[in-house]
Amino acid sequence: MVEAASGARRRSALRMGITKPPAVAFVSRVEAMVGGAPESVDGSANGADRFTHRIVDGVAITQCDPPGTRRAPMLLVHGGCHGAWQWEPWLPWLARSGRTVMAIDWFSHGMSRRLEHDEWVHRGILDVQTEIGVGVDQAPGRPVLIGHSMGGLASLAYAISHPGRIAALVLLSPVVPARFSGAPIEVPVDREGLWPVPPPEIARQLWFETAPEAHLAAIYSRLQPESSQAVWEATRWTTGLAVDALDVPVLVVVGARDQLTPPDVVAGLAEGIGAAFITLDGVGHGVVFDPGWPALCERIDGWLTAVEEPGTES
């Protein structure tokens, strides 16, 4: 009962915190993020030296190549209000396991092509399949597709609609299709404008509750507004997908404290698609930023090893 009451208070705080968006601040933040070299979220001074960057068909791709043995490449898809920068600590870690690791920016995010305002406002989550397709085409082989939050739903949709194009699918705190929906998340959404970056205390509850204190300001400064259509779909669970057509191995991961994609809802998706399933104790929606991310990467790599080499212990 204590945990339930605490969760109710947090949800109430989310509703109250987003009702007065910092409209001017979020527009200037988007403009400030256009172009420029990414800096490392983990504070590494040589972060930019580890990565290569290119733009293909308007899609910005950040890439980290392995020093040795080659395994299936990886393509990482960020969530709403974020960008490829969220994966910067992950890229070299995953590459050391012998994989080329790539992360894309959605259109109007990071360094990718900017959309006209109305197109961006009304762009849905499934439209991100376009950027995913560009990334898949650039990968040196069939990639393992890893998507977080809204990027998880877009990745699931891509796997369903493009059979044979990816080797495996990893969904981190994914937004789920309507078939597996839970109760609506009643955050205010103006359907005719961009959804603004919430105030810092609300953003932390939403995305990086367990991130190290020293990294909070750096993470928050890189958040950006999001398509209101995408936010509506993510919080009202309106997207339909024919998941029975899925034909690749899938791993689903969720934090036990996740308020945006609740564990019971995500567990229903995992069961419905026959996926391996991991719940992370004490972690919220921002599994990418939690200090335990290296251990999560190890579990993902172990699962992939078992999938790639049947009979191998994960």
N, C-alpha and C positions, 0 to 999 in steps of 0.2 A: 504493500500500500504506500509506503514511503517513496519508493521509486516511481510509482505511477503518479503520485501527486507532484513529484519533482518534474516529471516529464510534462505534466499538464501546465505547470508554471512556465517551463521553458517554451512550450508552444505558444502560450499567451504572450510571452515576451517577444517572440518572433513576430506575431501579428502586430503588436503595438509598435515595435521598432521599425517596421517597414512602411507604416502609414504616413510618415513624413520624410520622404526621400530627399537626399541632398542633390537636387536636380542639376544645379550649376556644376557642382564638384564632379559629378560622374561624367558629364560631357567633356570637361577639360581633361579628365583622366584618360579617356579614350584617345583624344587627340595626342596626348603626351606619349601614349604607348605605340603610336604608329612609327615604324622604323626604329632604328637604334639597336645596338647589340644587347642581347639578353644577358642579364647577370644571374649568377647562380643563387638559387634559393638556399642552398646549404652554406652560403657564405664563402665558398672556395674562391680564392683569388684568381686561380687559373681556370675557372669554370668555362670561359669562352674558348680556351685553347683545346678543350677536350672534344669540341663539337664542330661539325661542318654544317653550313646553312645554305639552302637554295630555295628558289621559288619556281614551281612548275605549274603551269596553267592557273596561276594565281594562288596556289596553295604553298604556304611556307612549310618547309620540311627541315627539321633539326635531326642530325644523324650522328651516331657514335659507332665506330667500327671496332671489331674485336682485334686483339693483338695476335690471335692464333687460330685455333681450330674453328671451322665453320659449322654452325648448326642453323636450323631454320631461323630466318630473320624475325624481328618483332616490329609491329606497328602500334604505337600508343596514341589513344584518342582521348583528349581532355574533356572535362565537363563544362557546364554552363558557367559563364563569368570568368573562366580561366583561360589558359592557353598552353601551348607546348611547354612553356617554362615550368609548369607544375611537375614535369617529369625529369627535370635536370639532374637531381641526385640519382634517379633510377637508371638513366641512360648508361653511364659508365659501369655501374654495378652489373647490369644485365649483359652488357657487351663483354665483360670479362668472362662470361660463361661460354663465349665463342659465337656470339650472335651479332649481326648488324642490327642495331636498334634505331628506329626512326620514330619521331613524334611530329604530328601535324598540328597546324593552327587551323581552326575553322575559318571560313570567310568572315571578315570583319572582326577577327581576333588576332592578337599578336602581330605578325608581319604579313599575314595573308591579305589578299585583295579586299578592298573595302566595298561593301554593297551600298546601293542607294538606301536611304533611310527607310522608306516604306517597305522595300524588299526585306531588309533586315528585321524590321519589327514583326513582319508576318511570316518569317521563315520558321518552319517546324523542325523538330528534332530529326526526323527521317531525312530531311534535305541534306544533312551532314554526310549522307552516304556518298555524295559527290566528292567531297574532300577525301573521304576514306578510299574511294576508288582511285584517285590520283596517287595516294600513298601506296596502295597495293601494287599499282602498275610500276612504281619506282623501286619496289623492294627486289632484292636479288634472290628471288625464289618465293614460294608461297609463304606468307608470313603468319606468325601467331598474332592475332588481333587482340589487343587489350584495351578495354574502354572503361572509363570511370563515369558514374552518374548518368547524365544525359548522353555522354559519349558511349556509355554501356548500351543504352537502348539503340542508338544509331549503329553501333557495332553488331548487335544482335540482328538488326534489320538487314544490314549488309550481308551477314553470313547466310541469312535465309534467302535473300534475293539474288545472291551470286554464288551458287553452289560450285564447289571445287576451287574457289579462288583463295581460300585461306586454309592453313594447316590445323589450327585450333583457335579457341575463343576463350578469353578470360574476362569476366565481367566483375568489376569492382564497384560495390554499392550502386548497382544499376537501377535506373528508372525502369519500371516494369510495364509490359503491355497491359491494356485494359482488362484482358481476361484474368489477370492476377492482381488486380488493383485492391488497394486498401481504402481507408477513409480519406477523403480529400484533405489536402494540406492548405488551410485557408489563409494563404498569404495574399495580400492585395496585388492585383495585376491590372494595369491599365492596358487594355488590348490595342490601343492606338499609339502607344509610346513605348520606348525602351524600358525594360525593367531595370531600375537603378541598383547600383551596389549598395547593400545595406550598411548601416553604421557599423563601426568596428566591432562592438560587443555582439551584435547580431550575426555579423559575418563569421565571427569566431565560433559561435554556437552552431552555425550551419555547416561550416567547412573545415575548420582546423582547431577544434576544441582541445585536442591533445597535442598540438604542435608545440615545440619548445618556445618559451617566452621570448627568447632572443631573436626568433625568426618571424614573430607575428607582424611587425611593422613592414618588413620586406614583402611578406606574402600579401598583406592587405593592399599595399601600394600598387600591386600588379593586377588586382581584380578589375573587372570592367563590366559595363552594363550588358544586358542580354536581351535577345528577342523575347518580347512578351508572349508571343505564340508558343515558343519553346518552354517558357516558364509555366504557362497555363497547362500545357500537355504534361509536364513533369509533375505538377502539383495536383492535377485533377485526374491523372491516369487515363487520358483520352485516346491513346494511340493503340490501334488494333494491329496485331501481327499474327500471321499464320505460323506459329512456332512449330507445328508438327512437321514442317518441311526442313527443319534444321538437321544437318547431316555431318556435323563436326564435333569432336570432343569439346566439352565445355566445363570450365571451372567457374563457380560463382562465389564471391567473397563479400561479406557484409560485417560492419561493426555492430556490436551488441547494443551500443548507445545511439545508433543512427536515428535521427529524427526525420530526415528527408526521405529515405528509403528504408522503412522499418524492417527489422530482421524477420518478422513473421511474414511480411509481404514478399521479401526477397527469397525466403525459404520456399514459399509457394511456387515462385518462378523456377527455382532450382529443381524442385521435385517434378514440376510439370514438363521440363525439358530433359530430365534425366541427367542433370549435371552433378559433378562433384561439388561439395558445398563446405565452406569454411566460415565459421563465425569467430570474430576477433573480440575477445573479452575486453571491456573497458575502452573501446574505440568507437568514435562517432562516424560521421559520414566521410570525413577527410582521411581515409586510410592512407592516401598518398603522402600526407604530411606527418602522420603519427611517427614518433621516434622508433617504433617497431617495424618501420617499413623494410629494413634489410632482412629481418626474419620472414616477413611476408614474401619478399622476393625469393628467398630460399625455398619457401613452400611452393611457390608458383613454379620455380625451376624444377623442384623435385617431381611435381605433378606432370610437368611437360616431359621430363625424362622418362617417366613411366608410360606416357602416351606415345612418345616417339620410339621407345624401346620396350614393347610389351613384355611384361614379366619382371621389369625392373622395379625394385621397391621405391616408393615415393617418400 
